[in-house]
Amino acid sequence: MNIPAELRYTKDHEWIRIEGNEATIGITDFAQGELGDIVFIDIGTEGQELASEAVFGTVEAVKTVSDLFMPLSGKVISLNPALADDPAAVNSDPYGKGWMVKVEVSDPAQVEGLLTADQYKALLG
């Protein structure tokens, strides 16, 4: 299982790449594996200010629908347009082409509350 060391993670299986005050967010390799084949992603929160833990969208797989949770408070500034035509990119490249949203982080101190790669590995057991 791929768990890049430079990213941060949540207990809800989202990953976060921090670049300045911008965070790119997606779901982890573990999460996409548990969901199975992803067929649709619904994110209608572009332009919205959301609190940490708020639902920013849903991901639909063949066997289930799961909510996507904001790991950090901030404004959703962009969505990954490629996922509309190719939601399976989350399965094939969850940390690259499968990113979901970019967020302008409103409270950078929240980053310290996110899991490191080692902490995420320990969570998975």
N, CA, C and O atoms as a GROMACS GRO file, in nm:
protein
  500
    1MET      N    1   0.084  -0.118   0.000
    1MET     CA    2   0.000   0.000   0.000
    1MET      C    3   0.088   0.125   0.000
    1MET      O    4   0.189   0.131   0.070
    2ASN      N    5   0.049   0.220  -0.079
    2ASN     CA    6   0.128   0.343  -0.096
    2ASN      C    7   0.083   0.449   0.004
    2ASN      O    8  -0.034   0.490   0.005
    3ILE      N    9   0.176   0.495   0.090
    3ILE     CA   10   0.149   0.602   0.187
    3ILE      C   11   0.266   0.700   0.180
    3ILE      O   12   0.361   0.688   0.257
    4PRO      N   13   0.260   0.797   0.087
    4PRO     CA   14   0.371   0.891   0.070
    4PRO      C   15   0.405   0.966   0.200
    4PRO      O   16   0.317   1.019   0.268
    5ALA      N   17   0.534   0.971   0.232
    5ALA     CA   18   0.581   1.031   0.357
    5ALA      C   19   0.560   1.182   0.364
    5ALA      O   20   0.548   1.237   0.473
    6GLU      N   21   0.556   1.249   0.247
    6GLU     CA   22   0.548   1.396   0.248
    6GLU      C   23   0.405   1.449   0.268
    6GLU      O   24   0.385   1.569   0.284
    7LEU      N   25   0.307   1.360   0.269
    7LEU     CA   26   0.167   1.402   0.286
    7LEU      C   27   0.123   1.392   0.430
    7LEU      O   28   0.190   1.329   0.513
    8ARG      N   29   0.010   1.454   0.460
    8ARG     CA   30  -0.057   1.438   0.589
    8ARG      C   31  -0.186   1.361   0.565
    8ARG      O   32  -0.233   1.353   0.451
    9TYR      N   33  -0.243   1.305   0.671
    9TYR     CA   34  -0.357   1.215   0.658
    9TYR      C   35  -0.460   1.240   0.768
    9TYR      O   36  -0.431   1.304   0.869
   10THR      N   37  -0.583   1.187   0.745
   10THR     CA   38  -0.686   1.193   0.848
   10THR      C   39  -0.730   1.051   0.884
   10THR      O   40  -0.702   0.956   0.811
   11LYS      N   41  -0.800   1.039   0.996
   11LYS     CA   42  -0.856   0.910   1.036
   11LYS      C   43  -0.966   0.867   0.940
   11LYS      O   44  -1.001   0.749   0.935
   12ASP      N   45  -1.020   0.961   0.864
   12ASP     CA   46  -1.125   0.931   0.765
   12ASP      C   47  -1.066   0.894   0.628
   12ASP      O   48  -1.140   0.877   0.531
   13HIS      N   49  -0.933   0.880   0.621
   13HIS     CA   50  -0.862   0.833   0.502
   13HIS      C   51  -0.854   0.935   0.388
   13HIS      O   52  -0.852   0.898   0.271
   14GLU      N   53  -0.849   1.063   0.424
   14GLU     CA   54  -0.814   1.165   0.325
   14GLU      C   55  -0.664   1.194   0.337
   14GLU      O   56  -0.606   1.184   0.445
   15TRP      N   57  -0.604   1.231   0.225
   15TRP     CA   58  -0.464   1.278   0.227
   15TRP      C   59  -0.463   1.427   0.196
   15TRP      O   60  -0.554   1.480   0.131
   16ILE      N   61  -0.358   1.494   0.244
   16ILE     CA   62  -0.346   1.638   0.228
   16ILE      C   63  -0.203   1.672   0.189
   16ILE      O   64  -0.108   1.632   0.257
   17ARG      N   65  -0.187   1.746   0.080
   17ARG     CA   66  -0.056   1.798   0.038
   17ARG      C   67  -0.060   1.949   0.064
   17ARG      O   68  -0.143   2.019   0.006
   18ILE      N   69   0.028   1.998   0.151
   18ILE     CA   70   0.031   2.139   0.188
   18ILE      C   71   0.138   2.210   0.107
   18ILE      O   72   0.254   2.168   0.104
   19GLU      N   73   0.098   2.319   0.039
   19GLU     CA   74   0.190   2.404  -0.036
   19GLU      C   75   0.155   2.548  -0.003
   19GLU      O   76   0.062   2.605  -0.060
   20GLY      N   77   0.231   2.607   0.090
   20GLY     CA   78   0.200   2.742   0.137
   20GLY      C   79   0.070   2.739   0.214
   20GLY      O   80   0.056   2.663   0.310
   21ASN      N   81  -0.028   2.824   0.173
   21ASN     CA   82  -0.157   2.823   0.242
   21ASN      C   83  -0.262   2.747   0.160
   21ASN      O   84  -0.382   2.765   0.181
   22GLU      N   85  -0.216   2.664   0.067
   22GLU     CA   86  -0.306   2.585  -0.016
   22GLU      C   87  -0.289   2.436   0.014
   22GLU      O   88  -0.177   2.387   0.028
   23ALA      N   89  -0.400   2.367   0.024
   23ALA     CA   90  -0.398   2.223   0.048
   23ALA      C   91  -0.468   2.151  -0.066
   23ALA      O   92  -0.579   2.188  -0.105
   24THR      N   93  -0.404   2.048  -0.119
   24THR     CA   94  -0.466   1.960  -0.217
   24THR      C   95  -0.512   1.838  -0.140
   24THR      O   96  -0.436   1.783  -0.060
   25ILE      N   97  -0.635   1.793  -0.165
   25ILE     CA   98  -0.696   1.688  -0.085
   25ILE      C   99  -0.752   1.578  -0.176
   25ILE      O  100  -0.808   1.605  -0.282
   26GLY      N  101  -0.735   1.454  -0.131
   26GLY     CA  102  -0.792   1.340  -0.200
   26GLY      C  103  -0.813   1.228  -0.100
   26GLY      O  104  -0.799   1.248   0.020
   27ILE      N  105  -0.847   1.109  -0.150
   27ILE     CA  106  -0.859   0.994  -0.060
   27ILE      C  107  -0.738   0.904  -0.078
   27ILE      O  108  -0.677   0.900  -0.185
   28THR      N  109  -0.706   0.832   0.027
   28THR     CA  110  -0.583   0.751   0.028
   28THR      C  111  -0.596   0.625  -0.056
   28THR      O  112  -0.705   0.584  -0.096
   29ASP      N  113  -0.482   0.565  -0.081
   29ASP     CA  114  -0.475   0.438  -0.151
   29ASP      C  115  -0.557   0.333  -0.076
   29ASP      O  116  -0.629   0.254  -0.137
   30PHE      N  117  -0.547   0.333   0.057
   30PHE     CA  118  -0.626   0.240   0.138
   30PHE      C  119  -0.776   0.261   0.113
   30PHE      O  120  -0.850   0.165   0.090
   31ALA      N  121  -0.820   0.388   0.117
   31ALA     CA  122  -0.962   0.418   0.100
   31ALA      C  123  -1.014   0.374  -0.036
   31ALA      O  124  -1.119   0.311  -0.045
   32GLN      N  125  -0.940   0.406  -0.143
   32GLN     CA  126  -0.988   0.366  -0.275
   32GLN      C  127  -0.994   0.215  -0.288
   32GLN      O  128  -1.081   0.161  -0.356
   33GLY      N  129  -0.900   0.145  -0.223
   33GLY     CA  130  -0.900  -0.001  -0.225
   33GLY      C  131  -1.021  -0.060  -0.153
   33GLY      O  132  -1.080  -0.158  -0.198
   34GLU      N  133  -1.058   0.002  -0.040
   34GLU     CA  134  -1.174  -0.043   0.035
   34GLU      C  135  -1.305  -0.014  -0.040
   34GLU      O  136  -1.399  -0.094  -0.035
   35LEU      N  137  -1.310   0.099  -0.110
   35LEU     CA  138  -1.431   0.136  -0.184
   35LEU      C  139  -1.452   0.049  -0.308
   35LEU      O  140  -1.566   0.018  -0.343
   36GLY      N  141  -1.344   0.010  -0.372
   36GLY     CA  142  -1.356  -0.063  -0.498
   36GLY      C  143  -1.364   0.034  -0.615
   36GLY      O  144  -1.320   0.148  -0.604
   37ASP      N  145  -1.419  -0.012  -0.725
   37ASP     CA  146  -1.423   0.069  -0.847
   37ASP      C  147  -1.509   0.194  -0.827
   37ASP      O  148  -1.629   0.185  -0.802
   38ILE      N  149  -1.445   0.310  -0.839
   38ILE     CA  150  -1.515   0.437  -0.822
   38ILE      C  151  -1.580   0.476  -0.954
   38ILE      O  152  -1.515   0.480  -1.058
   39VAL      N  153  -1.711   0.506  -0.947
   39VAL     CA  154  -1.787   0.533  -1.069
   39VAL      C  155  -1.835   0.678  -1.079
   39VAL      O  156  -1.870   0.724  -1.187
   40PHE      N  157  -1.838   0.751  -0.966
   40PHE     CA  158  -1.888   0.888  -0.969
   40PHE      C  159  -1.837   0.964  -0.848
   40PHE      O  160  -1.830   0.910  -0.738
   41ILE      N  161  -1.802   1.091  -0.868
   41ILE     CA  162  -1.761   1.179  -0.759
   41ILE      C  163  -1.846   1.304  -0.767
   41ILE      O  164  -1.854   1.369  -0.872
   42ASP      N  165  -1.910   1.339  -0.656
   42ASP     CA  166  -1.999   1.454  -0.650
   42ASP      C  167  -1.945   1.555  -0.550
   42ASP      O  168  -1.951   1.533  -0.429
   43ILE      N  169  -1.891   1.664  -0.601
   43ILE     CA  170  -1.839   1.771  -0.515
   43ILE      C  171  -1.901   1.902  -0.563
   43ILE      O  172  -1.868   1.953  -0.670
   44GLY      N  173  -1.991   1.956  -0.482
   44GLY     CA  174  -2.059   2.079  -0.518
   44GLY      C  175  -2.026   2.194  -0.425
   44GLY      O  176  -2.109   2.282  -0.402
   45THR      N  177  -1.905   2.193  -0.370
   45THR     CA  178  -1.869   2.291  -0.268
   45THR      C  179  -1.766   2.394  -0.314
   45THR      O  180  -1.711   2.466  -0.232
   46GLU      N  181  -1.740   2.401  -0.444
   46GLU     CA  182  -1.642   2.499  -0.493
   46GLU      C  183  -1.687   2.640  -0.455
   46GLU      O  184  -1.803   2.677  -0.474
   47GLY      N  185  -1.593   2.718  -0.402
   47GLY     CA  186  -1.621   2.854  -0.361
   47GLY      C  187  -1.674   2.868  -0.219
   47GLY      O  188  -1.689   2.979  -0.169
   48GLN      N  189  -1.701   2.756  -0.155
   48GLN     CA  190  -1.757   2.759  -0.020
   48GLN      C  191  -1.649   2.754   0.088
   48GLN      O  192  -1.546   2.688   0.072
   49GLU      N  193  -1.675   2.825   0.197
   49GLU     CA  194  -1.593   2.816   0.319
   49GLU      C  195  -1.648   2.699   0.400
   49GLU      O  196  -1.766   2.696   0.432
   50LEU      N  197  -1.562   2.604   0.433
   50LEU     CA  198  -1.606   2.487   0.509
   50LEU      C  199  -1.519   2.468   0.633
   50LEU      O  200  -1.399   2.495   0.630
   51ALA      N  201  -1.581   2.423   0.739
   51ALA     CA  202  -1.508   2.394   0.862
   51ALA      C  203  -1.444   2.256   0.853
   51ALA      O  204  -1.487   2.170   0.776
   52SER      N  205  -1.341   2.236   0.931
   52SER     CA  206  -1.279   2.105   0.943
   52SER      C  207  -1.387   2.004   0.983
   52SER      O  208  -1.471   2.033   1.068
   53GLU      N  209  -1.384   1.887   0.922
   53GLU     CA  210  -1.478   1.777   0.945
   53GLU      C  211  -1.610   1.792   0.868
   53GLU      O  212  -1.692   1.700   0.869
   54ALA      N  213  -1.632   1.905   0.801
   54ALA     CA  214  -1.754   1.921   0.720
   54ALA      C  215  -1.746   1.830   0.597
   54ALA      O  216  -1.637   1.802   0.548
   55VAL      N  217  -1.860   1.786   0.548
   55VAL     CA  218  -1.865   1.705   0.426
   55VAL      C  219  -1.847   1.798   0.306
   55VAL      O  220  -1.919   1.897   0.292
   56PHE      N  221  -1.748   1.766   0.219
   56PHE     CA  222  -1.727   1.849   0.100
   56PHE      C  223  -1.774   1.781  -0.027
   56PHE      O  224  -1.770   1.842  -0.134
   57GLY      N  225  -1.818   1.657  -0.017
   57GLY     CA  226  -1.866   1.585  -0.134
   57GLY      C  227  -1.887   1.438  -0.102
   57GLY      O  228  -1.877   1.395   0.012
   58THR      N  229  -1.917   1.362  -0.207
   58THR     CA  230  -1.932   1.218  -0.191
   58THR      C  231  -1.859   1.146  -0.304
   58THR      O  232  -1.839   1.201  -0.413
   59VAL      N  233  -1.822   1.023  -0.276
   59VAL     CA  234  -1.762   0.937  -0.376
   59VAL      C  235  -1.848   0.811  -0.384
   59VAL      O  236  -1.880   0.749  -0.283
   60GLU      N  237  -1.885   0.776  -0.508
   60GLU     CA  238  -1.970   0.660  -0.529
   60GLU      C  239  -1.890   0.550  -0.596
   60GLU      O  240  -1.829   0.568  -0.701
   61ALA      N  241  -1.892   0.435  -0.531
   61ALA     CA  242  -1.826   0.318  -0.586
   61ALA      C  243  -1.934   0.216  -0.622
   61ALA      O  244  -2.052   0.237  -0.592
   62VAL      N  245  -1.894   0.108  -0.684
   62VAL     CA  246  -1.991   0.007  -0.726
   62VAL      C  247  -2.072  -0.043  -0.606
   62VAL      O  248  -2.191  -0.068  -0.619
   63LYS      N  249  -2.006  -0.057  -0.489
   63LYS     CA  250  -2.075  -0.117  -0.376
   63LYS      C  251  -2.121  -0.020  -0.267
   63LYS      O  252  -2.189  -0.063  -0.174
   64THR      N  253  -2.086   0.109  -0.275
   64THR     CA  254  -2.122   0.201  -0.167
   64THR      C  255  -2.107   0.348  -0.208
   64THR      O  256  -2.047   0.378  -0.311
   65VAL      N  257  -2.162   0.436  -0.128
   65VAL     CA  258  -2.140   0.581  -0.140
   65VAL      C  259  -2.081   0.628  -0.008
   65VAL      O  260  -2.132   0.593   0.098
   66SER      N  261  -1.974   0.707  -0.014
   66SER     CA  262  -1.909   0.756   0.108
   66SER      C  263  -1.895   0.907   0.104
   66SER      O  264  -1.869   0.966  -0.001
   67ASP      N  265  -1.911   0.968   0.221
   67ASP     CA  266  -1.889   1.112   0.233
   67ASP      C  267  -1.739   1.142   0.232
   67ASP      O  268  -1.657   1.060   0.273
   68LEU      N  269  -1.707   1.260   0.186
   68LEU     CA  270  -1.570   1.312   0.188
   68LEU      C  271  -1.566   1.424   0.291
   68LEU      O  272  -1.648   1.515   0.288
   69PHE      N  273  -1.469   1.418   0.384
   69PHE     CA  274  -1.463   1.513   0.494
   69PHE      C  275  -1.345   1.608   0.480
   69PHE      O  276  -1.235   1.568   0.444
   70MET      N  277  -1.370   1.736   0.509
   70MET     CA  278  -1.264   1.837   0.507
   70MET      C  279  -1.165   1.812   0.619
   70MET      O  280  -1.205   1.804   0.736
   71PRO      N  281  -1.038   1.798   0.587
   71PRO     CA  282  -0.938   1.778   0.693
   71PRO      C  283  -0.898   1.909   0.761
   71PRO      O  284  -0.847   1.908   0.873
   72LEU      N  285  -0.921   2.021   0.692
   72LEU     CA  286  -0.882   2.154   0.741
   72LEU      C  287  -0.991   2.254   0.708
   72LEU      O  288  -1.060   2.240   0.608
   73SER      N  289  -1.007   2.355   0.791
   73SER     CA  290  -1.100   2.463   0.759
   73SER      C  291  -1.044   2.546   0.645
   73SER      O  292  -0.924   2.573   0.640
   74GLY      N  293  -1.131   2.588   0.555
   74GLY     CA  294  -1.086   2.672   0.446
   74GLY      C  295  -1.187   2.683   0.335
   74GLY      O  296  -1.297   2.628   0.342
   75LYS      N  297  -1.148   2.755   0.230
   75LYS     CA  298  -1.234   2.778   0.115
   75LYS      C  299  -1.193   2.685   0.002
   75LYS      O  300  -1.076   2.679  -0.036
   76VAL      N  301  -1.290   2.612  -0.053
   76VAL     CA  302  -1.265   2.524  -0.168
   76VAL      C  303  -1.245   2.615  -0.290
   76VAL      O  304  -1.338   2.681  -0.335
   77ILE      N  305  -1.121   2.617  -0.341
   77ILE     CA  306  -1.090   2.709  -0.451
   77ILE      C  307  -1.090   2.642  -0.588
   77ILE      O  308  -1.102   2.710  -0.690
   78SER      N  309  -1.077   2.509  -0.591
   78SER     CA  310  -1.090   2.441  -0.720
   78SER      C  311  -1.119   2.294  -0.702
   78SER      O  312  -1.087   2.233  -0.599
   79LEU      N  313  -1.181   2.238  -0.805
   79LEU     CA  314  -1.212   2.096  -0.811
   79LEU      C  315  -1.129   2.035  -0.923
   79LEU      O  316  -1.086   2.105  -1.014
   80ASN      N  317  -1.106   1.906  -0.915
   80ASN     CA  318  -1.033   1.838  -1.022
   80ASN      C  319  -1.131   1.809  -1.136
   80ASN      O  320  -1.213   1.718  -1.126
   81PRO      N  321  -1.124   1.887  -1.246
   81PRO     CA  322  -1.221   1.870  -1.355
   81PRO      C  323  -1.210   1.735  -1.425
   81PRO      O  324  -1.308   1.689  -1.484
   82ALA      N  325  -1.095   1.672  -1.421
   82ALA     CA  326  -1.075   1.544  -1.490
   82ALA      C  327  -1.160   1.432  -1.430
   82ALA      O  328  -1.192   1.335  -1.498
   83LEU      N  329  -1.198   1.446  -1.302
   83LEU     CA  330  -1.273   1.339  -1.237
   83LEU      C  331  -1.415   1.325  -1.290
   83LEU      O  332  -1.477   1.219  -1.275
   84ALA      N  333  -1.469   1.430  -1.351
   84ALA     CA  334  -1.604   1.422  -1.409
   84ALA      C  335  -1.609   1.316  -1.518
   84ALA      O  336  -1.706   1.240  -1.528
   85ASP      N  337  -1.505   1.310  -1.600
   85ASP     CA  338  -1.498   1.213  -1.710
   85ASP      C  339  -1.428   1.084  -1.672
   85ASP      O  340  -1.449   0.981  -1.735
   86ASP      N  341  -1.343   1.089  -1.568
   86ASP     CA  342  -1.262   0.973  -1.533
   86ASP      C  343  -1.252   0.957  -1.380
   86ASP      O  344  -1.144   0.974  -1.324
   87PRO      N  345  -1.366   0.925  -1.313
   87PRO     CA  346  -1.359   0.908  -1.167
   87PRO      C  347  -1.267   0.794  -1.125
   87PRO      O  348  -1.218   0.792  -1.012
   88ALA      N  349  -1.244   0.697  -1.215
   88ALA     CA  350  -1.156   0.584  -1.183
   88ALA      C  351  -1.010   0.627  -1.166
   88ALA      O  352  -0.928   0.547  -1.121
   89ALA      N  353  -0.976   0.752  -1.200
   89ALA     CA  354  -0.840   0.802  -1.176
   89ALA      C  355  -0.808   0.797  -1.026
   89ALA      O  356  -0.692   0.784  -0.988
   90VAL      N  357  -0.910   0.806  -0.942
   90VAL     CA  358  -0.888   0.794  -0.797
   90VAL      C  359  -0.839   0.654  -0.763
   90VAL      O  360  -0.758   0.638  -0.671
   91ASN      N  361  -0.886   0.553  -0.835
   91ASN     CA  362  -0.838   0.417  -0.812
   91ASN      C  363  -0.697   0.396  -0.864
   91ASN      O  364  -0.613   0.335  -0.797
   92SER      N  365  -0.670   0.447  -0.984
   92SER     CA  366  -0.541   0.420  -1.047
   92SER      C  367  -0.428   0.511  -0.998
   92SER      O  368  -0.312   0.470  -1.000
   93ASP      N  369  -0.460   0.633  -0.955
   93ASP     CA  370  -0.357   0.729  -0.915
   93ASP      C  371  -0.411   0.822  -0.806
   93ASP      O  372  -0.427   0.942  -0.829
   94PRO      N  373  -0.440   0.767  -0.686
   94PRO     CA  374  -0.507   0.847  -0.582
   94PRO      C  375  -0.428   0.970  -0.537
   94PRO      O  376  -0.488   1.068  -0.495
   95TYR      N  377  -0.296   0.966  -0.544
   95TYR     CA  378  -0.214   1.078  -0.497
   95TYR      C  379  -0.170   1.173  -0.609
   95TYR      O  380  -0.103   1.273  -0.584
   96GLY      N  381  -0.207   1.141  -0.731
   96GLY     CA  382  -0.168   1.223  -0.846
   96GLY      C  383  -0.292   1.272  -0.918
   96GLY      O  384  -0.356   1.368  -0.874
   97LYS      N  385  -0.326   1.205  -1.030
   97LYS     CA  386  -0.440   1.245  -1.111
   97LYS      C  387  -0.573   1.236  -1.037
   97LYS      O  388  -0.672   1.295  -1.080
   98GLY      N  389  -0.577   1.162  -0.925
   98GLY     CA  390  -0.701   1.141  -0.851
   98GLY      C  391  -0.728   1.242  -0.741
   98GLY      O  392  -0.816   1.221  -0.658
   99TRP      N  393  -0.652   1.353  -0.737
   99TRP     CA  394  -0.682   1.455  -0.635
   99TRP      C  395  -0.823   1.507  -0.656
   99TRP      O  396  -0.877   1.501  -0.766
  100MET      N  397  -0.884   1.558  -0.548
  100MET     CA  398  -1.025   1.598  -0.556
  100MET      C  399  -1.048   1.748  -0.548
  100MET      O  400  -1.115   1.805  -0.634
  101VAL      N  401  -0.993   1.814  -0.446
  101VAL     CA  402  -1.014   1.958  -0.430
  101VAL      C  403  -0.885   2.026  -0.386
  101VAL      O  404  -0.796   1.965  -0.329
  102LYS      N  405  -0.880   2.156  -0.414
  102LYS     CA  406  -0.775   2.243  -0.359
  102LYS      C  407  -0.847   2.343  -0.268
  102LYS      O  408  -0.953   2.396  -0.301
  103VAL      N  409  -0.785   2.366  -0.153
  103VAL     CA  410  -0.846   2.449  -0.049
  103VAL      C  411  -0.748   2.556  -0.005
  103VAL      O  412  -0.630   2.528   0.016
  104GLU      N  413  -0.798   2.678   0.010
  104GLU     CA  414  -0.721   2.786   0.071
  104GLU      C  415  -0.740   2.771   0.222
  104GLU      O  416  -0.849   2.795   0.275
  105VAL      N  417  -0.634   2.732   0.292
  105VAL     CA  418  -0.641   2.699   0.434
  105VAL      C  419  -0.662   2.827   0.516
  105VAL      O  420  -0.588   2.924   0.500
  106SER      N  421  -0.763   2.826   0.604
  106SER     CA  422  -0.792   2.944   0.684
  106SER      C  423  -0.722   2.941   0.820
  106SER      O  424  -0.704   3.046   0.883
  107ASP      N  425  -0.682   2.823   0.868
  107ASP     CA  426  -0.614   2.811   0.997
  107ASP      C  427  -0.497   2.714   0.984
  107ASP      O  428  -0.512   2.595   1.009
  108PRO      N  429  -0.378   2.766   0.944
  108PRO     CA  430  -0.262   2.680   0.922
  108PRO      C  431  -0.223   2.596   1.044
  108PRO      O  432  -0.159   2.492   1.028
  109ALA      N  433  -0.260   2.638   1.163
  109ALA     CA  434  -0.227   2.561   1.284
  109ALA      C  435  -0.295   2.424   1.284
  109ALA      O  436  -0.248   2.332   1.352
  110GLN      N  437  -0.404   2.410   1.209
  110GLN     CA  438  -0.473   2.280   1.203
  110GLN      C  439  -0.388   2.171   1.139
  110GLN      O  440  -0.412   2.052   1.162
  111VAL      N  441  -0.290   2.209   1.059
  111VAL     CA  442  -0.203   2.111   0.994
  111VAL      C  443  -0.136   2.021   1.099
  111VAL      O  444  -0.118   1.901   1.077
  112GLU      N  445  -0.100   2.081   1.212
  112GLU     CA  446  -0.032   2.003   1.317
  112GLU      C  447  -0.120   1.893   1.374
  112GLU      O  448  -0.069   1.797   1.432
  113GLY      N  449  -0.252   1.906   1.360
  113GLY     CA  450  -0.343   1.803   1.410
  113GLY      C  451  -0.365   1.687   1.315
  113GLY      O  452  -0.430   1.588   1.349
  114LEU      N  453  -0.309   1.697   1.195
  114LEU     CA  454  -0.322   1.590   1.097
  114LEU      C  455  -0.218   1.481   1.124
  114LEU      O  456  -0.116   1.505   1.186
  115LEU      N  457  -0.247   1.362   1.076
  115LEU     CA  458  -0.156   1.248   1.096
  115LEU      C  459  -0.038   1.255   0.999
  115LEU      O  460  -0.052   1.294   0.883
  116THR      N  461   0.079   1.215   1.049
  116THR     CA  462   0.195   1.195   0.962
  116THR      C  463   0.178   1.059   0.894
  116THR      O  464   0.088   0.982   0.930
  117ALA      N  465   0.262   1.030   0.796
  117ALA     CA  466   0.255   0.901   0.728
  117ALA      C  467   0.273   0.786   0.828
  117ALA      O  468   0.200   0.687   0.820
  118ASP      N  469   0.367   0.799   0.920
  118ASP     CA  470   0.388   0.692   1.020
  118ASP      C  471   0.267   0.675   1.111
  118ASP      O  472   0.231   0.562   1.144
  119GLN      N  473   0.204   0.786   1.150
  119GLN     CA  474   0.086   0.777   1.235
  119GLN      C  475  -0.030   0.712   1.157
  119GLN      O  476  -0.108   0.635   1.214
  120TYR      N  477  -0.041   0.745   1.029
  120TYR     CA  478  -0.147   0.686   0.947
  120TYR      C  479  -0.124   0.536   0.930
  120TYR      O  480  -0.218   0.457   0.937
  121LYS      N  481   0.002   0.496   0.907
  121LYS     CA  482   0.034   0.352   0.897
  121LYS      C  483  -0.004   0.280   1.025
  121LYS      O  484  -0.059   0.170   1.021
  122ALA      N  485   0.025   0.342   1.140
  122ALA     CA  486  -0.010   0.281   1.269
  122ALA      C  487  -0.162   0.269   1.285
  122ALA      O  488  -0.211   0.170   1.339
  123LEU      N  489  -0.236   0.369   1.237
  123LEU     CA  490  -0.382   0.365   1.243
  123LEU      C  491  -0.436   0.246   1.164
  123LEU      O  492  -0.530   0.180   1.207
  124LEU      N  493  -0.375   0.219   1.050
  124LEU     CA  494  -0.420   0.108   0.965
  124LEU      C  495  -0.380  -0.026   1.022
  124LEU      O  496  -0.438  -0.130   0.989
  125GLY      N  497  -0.278  -0.024   1.111
  125GLY     CA  498  -0.232  -0.149   1.172
  125GLY      C  499  -0.139  -0.219   1.080
  125GLY      O  500  -0.090  -0.327   1.112
   0.00000   0.00000   0.00000
